[in-house]
Amino acid sequence: MSTFDAHDLDLDTFPEVVRDRLTQFLDAQATTIAGIGDPVTEAVSHLRSFVLNGGKRIRPLYAWAGFLAAQGLENSGEKIEAVLDAASSLEFIQACALIHDDFIDSSDTRRGAPTVHRAVEANHRAHNLEGDSEHFGESVSILAGDMALVWAEDMLQDSGLSAEALARTRDAWRGMRTEVIGGQLLDIYLEAHANEAVELADSVNRFKTAAYTIARPLHLGASIAGGSQELIDALLHYGHDIGIAFQLRDDLLGVFGDPKVTGKPAGDDIREGKRTVLLALALQRADKNSPEAAAAIRAGIGKVSTPEDIAVIAKHIRATGAEEEVEQRITQLTESGLAHLDDVEIPDEVRTQLRALAIRSTERRM
């Protein structure tokens, strides 16, 4: 770690730094887990693989950026390793959210590999164990996600941050956890009620994605450094806009994305019946211009399963022009998010990296 340039926010090298911190933490848990029993070791192995293999480490990177934006290296007196561990703990929040989300959505793949509940289910079936394989896989995935949430707290609290810095993280940490779970609840309620309101889909984006992906990690990092409220507010506004743009890009990928890039089947949001901004806008437009297409979309969303039927629904959505409107929103949100950086004093190199992160987050290709 001593060779790590503390001012370097390189998007290609930072993820490996985070992976190293996560590996050290997981290795330190091995004895405790082994003492509980082999079944727990086996279950945790799925969590370990999920955390260490794949992922862009976006949340730790934004937390680190928040720390640097508040000039934490120069002014905070916190140990670099402690800050990196605190930032890396966000990966366990992410693991909890995704493992549970995959179970809730009945998703088969994540990052091109079987989801945790499907992997455990397959192992149960392969060994001809007692009980229902699907239920067993779901049960283990719930507990693995819970373990990730517990370990997020442990990694933060044991990071080595000063008591003062830990106290400053409370608002960001508490807000983030409540918001992401609340956003997930809002998401499944919208699906259950087949809600088509753009405003509610926007709320899901705000709480389920924007807050815990970008805004709160920035808040966390800046708080560790003792950043001013003015700086934190500017970073939160940036995170809100860039985070929603990030999710809008995900909405496009969920319908039109290439499985080789996304690691998930084409049109997965159509199969799952996701009530996204893209879908809401498409239905608004289709109701005005093509009632037959609107009826076809409503009849198919969340109900079709074959690649051919999914492709038909995707074609109807694309024909409405909603895709272009979402692209415009992404551009507008990216521009407004970046403008918030001009409201406060931030070191030039950090401002440059935050701009680069915004572009990387919102321009992911299909």
Legacy VTK file of the C-alpha trace (Angstrom):
# vtk DataFile Version 3.0
C-alpha trace
ASCII
DATASET POLYDATA
POINTS 366 float
0.000 0.000 0.000
2.937 2.299 0.586
3.516 2.438 -3.155
0.005 3.775 -3.780
-0.025 7.394 -4.893
-2.600 8.953 -2.597
-3.449 11.633 -5.159
-3.996 9.109 -7.944
-7.642 8.539 -8.860
-6.860 6.440 -11.896
-10.041 4.637 -12.890
-8.116 1.573 -14.015
-5.808 1.042 -11.031
-7.973 2.074 -8.067
-10.280 -0.995 -8.266
-7.320 -3.265 -7.559
-6.470 -1.237 -4.448
-10.028 -1.762 -3.225
-9.866 -5.465 -4.034
-6.717 -5.789 -1.933
-8.414 -4.140 1.053
-11.471 -6.384 0.676
-9.299 -9.488 0.407
-7.497 -8.605 3.629
-10.793 -8.063 5.424
-12.294 -11.328 4.165
-9.160 -13.269 5.055
-9.407 -11.891 8.585
-12.958 -13.289 8.910
-11.974 -16.802 7.821
-11.111 -18.165 11.276
-14.354 -16.948 12.829
-16.410 -18.359 9.973
-14.579 -21.698 10.046
-15.274 -21.937 13.775
-19.003 -21.740 13.129
-18.986 -24.641 10.693
-18.316 -25.868 7.179
-21.801 -24.973 5.863
-21.188 -21.339 6.796
-17.761 -21.409 5.166
-19.361 -22.743 1.991
-22.102 -20.118 2.009
-19.637 -17.307 2.670
-17.493 -18.542 -0.222
-20.266 -17.381 -2.557
-20.228 -13.942 -0.940
-16.440 -13.809 -1.158
-16.493 -14.644 -4.865
-19.211 -12.091 -5.492
-17.339 -9.315 -3.708
-13.899 -10.015 -5.151
-14.741 -11.004 -8.725
-16.125 -8.226 -10.861
-17.571 -4.834 -10.184
-16.223 -1.414 -11.082
-15.691 -0.262 -7.452
-17.575 2.922 -8.292
-18.752 3.579 -4.747
-15.327 3.345 -3.070
-13.889 5.496 -5.829
-16.467 8.213 -5.243
-15.863 8.025 -1.486
-12.143 8.487 -2.103
-12.907 11.399 -4.425
-15.022 13.004 -1.700
-12.139 12.633 0.749
-9.717 14.271 -1.675
-12.212 16.990 -2.607
-12.255 17.991 1.072
-8.440 17.982 1.021
-8.373 15.095 3.458
-4.800 14.144 2.666
-3.567 17.552 3.704
-5.913 18.373 6.578
-7.569 15.326 8.163
-4.666 13.477 9.756
-6.394 10.165 8.988
-4.336 7.140 7.979
-4.606 6.391 4.260
-5.212 2.686 4.886
-8.073 3.554 7.245
-9.713 5.808 4.670
-9.330 3.148 1.988
-10.908 0.520 4.245
-13.810 2.839 5.040
-14.322 3.492 1.335
-13.996 -0.206 0.484
-16.679 -1.127 3.025
-19.190 0.300 0.545
-18.619 -2.779 -1.612
-20.359 -4.866 1.038
-23.376 -2.543 0.905
-23.339 -3.065 -2.852
-23.045 -6.836 -2.450
-26.014 -6.923 -0.081
-28.120 -4.814 -2.433
-27.288 -6.824 -5.558
-27.562 -10.300 -4.014
-30.971 -9.443 -2.592
-32.009 -7.634 -5.776
-31.164 -10.686 -7.886
-33.316 -12.865 -5.642
-36.187 -10.369 -5.677
-36.029 -10.130 -9.484
-35.538 -13.894 -9.973
-32.453 -13.060 -12.040
-30.376 -15.948 -13.346
-27.133 -14.120 -14.092
-25.055 -11.236 -12.793
-21.795 -10.097 -14.412
-22.026 -13.006 -16.825
-22.145 -15.644 -14.067
-24.965 -17.339 -12.130
-26.478 -15.198 -9.395
-25.791 -16.318 -5.832
-29.187 -17.921 -5.319
-28.936 -19.777 -8.635
-25.379 -20.971 -7.933
-26.375 -22.329 -4.524
-29.521 -23.855 -5.994
-27.485 -25.654 -8.659
-25.037 -26.981 -6.071
-27.895 -28.250 -3.886
-29.445 -30.012 -6.856
-26.136 -31.460 -8.067
-25.503 -33.071 -4.669
-29.083 -34.373 -4.432
-29.606 -32.777 -1.019
-32.858 -32.872 0.925
-35.537 -30.236 0.417
-36.346 -27.873 -2.414
-33.219 -26.693 -4.250
-34.701 -23.379 -5.344
-35.866 -22.485 -1.840
-32.488 -23.449 -0.398
-30.678 -21.206 -2.865
-32.980 -18.300 -2.071
-32.528 -18.796 1.673
-28.740 -18.834 1.456
-28.726 -15.735 -0.755
-30.815 -13.805 1.773
-28.408 -14.689 4.559
-25.343 -14.016 2.406
-26.718 -10.563 1.644
-27.390 -10.015 5.340
-23.812 -11.035 6.133
-22.562 -8.491 3.603
-24.552 -5.752 5.335
-23.111 -6.765 8.716
-19.576 -6.828 7.342
-19.996 -3.392 5.787
-20.558 -2.030 9.279
-17.673 -4.064 10.699
-15.235 -2.929 8.020
-16.143 0.714 8.543
-15.990 0.572 12.338
-12.717 -1.400 12.340
-11.120 0.671 9.587
-8.866 2.587 11.941
-10.507 5.962 11.416
-10.397 8.293 14.378
-13.437 8.453 16.644
-14.084 11.972 15.381
-14.035 10.890 11.732
-16.322 7.925 12.432
-18.769 10.245 14.160
-18.792 12.511 11.113
-19.734 9.567 8.846
-22.981 8.784 10.662
-25.348 10.932 8.618
-24.000 9.648 5.303
-23.868 6.018 6.463
-27.319 5.934 8.023
-28.903 7.847 5.180
-27.373 5.596 2.538
-28.572 2.333 4.080
-32.101 3.579 4.677
-32.361 5.116 1.214
-31.209 2.068 -0.744
-33.596 -0.274 1.084
-36.411 2.257 0.811
-35.704 2.629 -2.893
-35.860 -1.137 -3.352
-39.203 -1.266 -1.546
-40.521 1.538 -3.741
-39.311 -0.345 -6.821
-41.177 -3.559 -6.052
-44.328 -1.645 -5.117
-44.289 0.130 -8.485
-43.999 -3.234 -10.227
-46.825 -4.746 -8.168
-49.144 -1.840 -8.966
-47.977 -1.536 -12.604
-47.413 2.146 -11.899
-46.592 4.228 -14.969
-45.766 7.590 -13.352
-42.462 9.071 -14.471
-42.159 10.914 -11.153
-42.268 7.716 -9.091
-39.786 6.003 -11.394
-37.543 9.031 -10.831
-37.882 8.522 -7.071
-36.707 4.929 -7.412
-33.693 6.166 -9.351
-32.945 8.755 -6.698
-33.082 6.481 -3.670
-32.258 3.030 -5.010
-29.329 4.132 -7.166
-28.231 7.772 -7.097
-27.999 8.126 -3.325
-25.992 5.022 -2.499
-24.003 4.846 -5.730
-22.615 8.373 -5.918
-24.129 10.969 -3.582
-23.694 9.209 -0.237
-20.225 7.786 -1.019
-19.067 11.333 -1.814
-20.754 12.498 1.390
-19.000 9.749 3.341
-15.555 10.590 1.998
-15.929 14.323 2.489
-17.233 13.766 6.026
-14.224 11.633 6.939
-12.025 14.534 5.870
-14.069 17.061 7.827
-15.294 18.854 4.712
-17.497 21.924 4.993
-21.264 21.703 4.658
-20.994 23.874 1.548
-18.720 21.301 -0.084
-20.869 18.373 1.041
-23.993 20.035 -0.376
-22.293 20.603 -3.742
-21.105 16.989 -3.851
-24.585 15.742 -2.933
-26.111 17.778 -5.776
-23.478 16.450 -8.182
-24.126 12.917 -6.925
-27.884 13.278 -7.280
-27.686 14.336 -10.925
-24.873 12.014 -12.016
-26.415 9.143 -10.063
-29.777 9.482 -11.778
-28.046 9.759 -15.158
-26.142 6.582 -14.243
-29.423 4.757 -13.593
-31.025 6.093 -16.768
-28.102 4.579 -18.665
-28.826 1.323 -16.856
-32.464 1.596 -17.946
-31.352 1.767 -21.576
-28.963 -1.138 -21.102
-31.719 -3.155 -19.435
-33.775 -3.032 -22.639
-31.303 -2.529 -25.479
-28.005 -3.687 -23.953
-25.627 -6.271 -25.359
-25.417 -9.273 -22.973
-21.676 -9.497 -23.678
-21.326 -6.035 -22.151
-23.992 -6.102 -19.430
-23.487 -9.684 -18.248
-27.271 -10.118 -18.194
-29.726 -11.439 -20.806
-30.954 -8.989 -23.448
-34.113 -7.172 -22.405
-33.908 -8.325 -18.793
-35.900 -5.301 -17.573
-38.725 -6.280 -19.928
-38.807 -9.820 -18.588
-38.717 -8.600 -14.981
-41.360 -5.917 -15.559
-39.160 -3.070 -14.321
-41.088 0.211 -14.008
-38.354 2.470 -15.315
-38.366 6.039 -16.568
-37.739 4.632 -20.048
-40.877 2.490 -19.859
-42.993 5.302 -18.406
-41.939 7.696 -21.166
-42.485 5.043 -23.841
-46.037 4.412 -22.633
-46.815 8.133 -22.501
-45.646 8.542 -26.069
-47.330 5.384 -27.335
-50.651 6.369 -25.761
-50.570 9.562 -27.831
-49.197 8.236 -31.096
-49.695 4.474 -31.274
-52.345 2.963 -28.979
-51.733 -0.479 -30.467
-48.060 -0.302 -29.514
-49.021 0.915 -26.038
-51.340 -2.055 -25.630
-48.628 -4.448 -26.814
-46.091 -3.016 -24.360
-48.527 -3.237 -21.441
-49.507 -6.770 -22.393
-45.898 -7.900 -22.608
-43.985 -6.090 -19.881
-43.191 -8.510 -17.072
-44.967 -11.335 -18.888
-42.898 -12.248 -21.949
-39.893 -14.514 -21.507
-38.622 -15.709 -24.885
-35.900 -13.701 -26.665
-38.202 -13.264 -29.652
-41.087 -11.826 -27.630
-38.740 -9.598 -25.622
-37.262 -8.259 -28.867
-40.753 -7.322 -30.086
-41.451 -5.293 -26.931
-38.029 -3.622 -27.171
-38.793 -2.692 -30.778
-42.085 -1.084 -29.730
-40.318 0.886 -26.975
-37.612 2.086 -29.361
-40.209 3.168 -31.936
-41.812 5.577 -29.443
-38.705 7.773 -29.351
-38.406 7.374 -25.571
-34.841 6.164 -25.986
-33.795 9.528 -27.432
-35.616 11.385 -24.655
-33.766 9.370 -22.020
-30.470 10.125 -23.773
-31.341 13.828 -23.618
-32.069 13.528 -19.910
-28.718 11.822 -19.358
-26.940 14.663 -21.142
-28.835 17.342 -19.213
-28.258 15.663 -15.852
-24.576 15.173 -16.584
-24.191 18.840 -17.465
-26.110 20.018 -14.393
-24.191 17.632 -12.145
-20.849 18.888 -13.407
-21.992 22.488 -12.969
-22.348 21.904 -9.219
-18.586 21.393 -9.033
-18.188 25.036 -10.004
-20.034 26.128 -6.860
-17.182 25.289 -4.464
-13.417 25.191 -4.251
-12.094 21.744 -5.159
-8.488 20.869 -6.027
-8.087 20.977 -9.799
-6.915 17.373 -10.082
-9.939 16.147 -8.109
-12.311 18.247 -10.195
-10.793 16.672 -13.313
-11.259 13.180 -11.916
-14.851 13.871 -10.860
-15.569 15.017 -14.401
-13.952 11.863 -15.767
-15.944 9.719 -13.339
-19.167 11.404 -14.404
-18.472 10.671 -18.054
-17.452 7.097 -17.275
-20.605 6.572 -15.208
-23.063 8.017 -17.710
-21.615 7.034 -21.080
-21.338 3.269 -20.596
-21.820 1.645 -23.946
-24.386 -0.893 -24.965
LINES 1 367
366 0 1 2 3 4 5 6 7 8 9 10 11 12 13 14 15 16 17 18 19 20 21 22 23 24 25 26 27 28 29 30 31 32 33 34 35 36 37 38 39 40 41 42 43 44 45 46 47 48 49 50 51 52 53 54 55 56 57 58 59 60 61 62 63 64 65 66 67 68 69 70 71 72 73 74 75 76 77 78 79 80 81 82 83 84 85 86 87 88 89 90 91 92 93 94 95 96 97 98 99 100 101 102 103 104 105 106 107 108 109 110 111 112 113 114 115 116 117 118 119 120 121 122 123 124 125 126 127 128 129 130 131 132 133 134 135 136 137 138 139 140 141 142 143 144 145 146 147 148 149 150 151 152 153 154 155 156 157 158 159 160 161 162 163 164 165 166 167 168 169 170 171 172 173 174 175 176 177 178 179 180 181 182 183 184 185 186 187 188 189 190 191 192 193 194 195 196 197 198 199 200 201 202 203 204 205 206 207 208 209 210 211 212 213 214 215 216 217 218 219 220 221 222 223 224 225 226 227 228 229 230 231 232 233 234 235 236 237 238 239 240 241 242 243 244 245 246 247 248 249 250 251 252 253 254 255 256 257 258 259 260 261 262 263 264 265 266 267 268 269 270 271 272 273 274 275 276 277 278 279 280 281 282 283 284 285 286 287 288 289 290 291 292 293 294 295 296 297 298 299 300 301 302 303 304 305 306 307 308 309 310 311 312 313 314 315 316 317 318 319 320 321 322 323 324 325 326 327 328 329 330 331 332 333 334 335 336 337 338 339 340 341 342 343 344 345 346 347 348 349 350 351 352 353 354 355 356 357 358 359 360 361 362 363 364 365
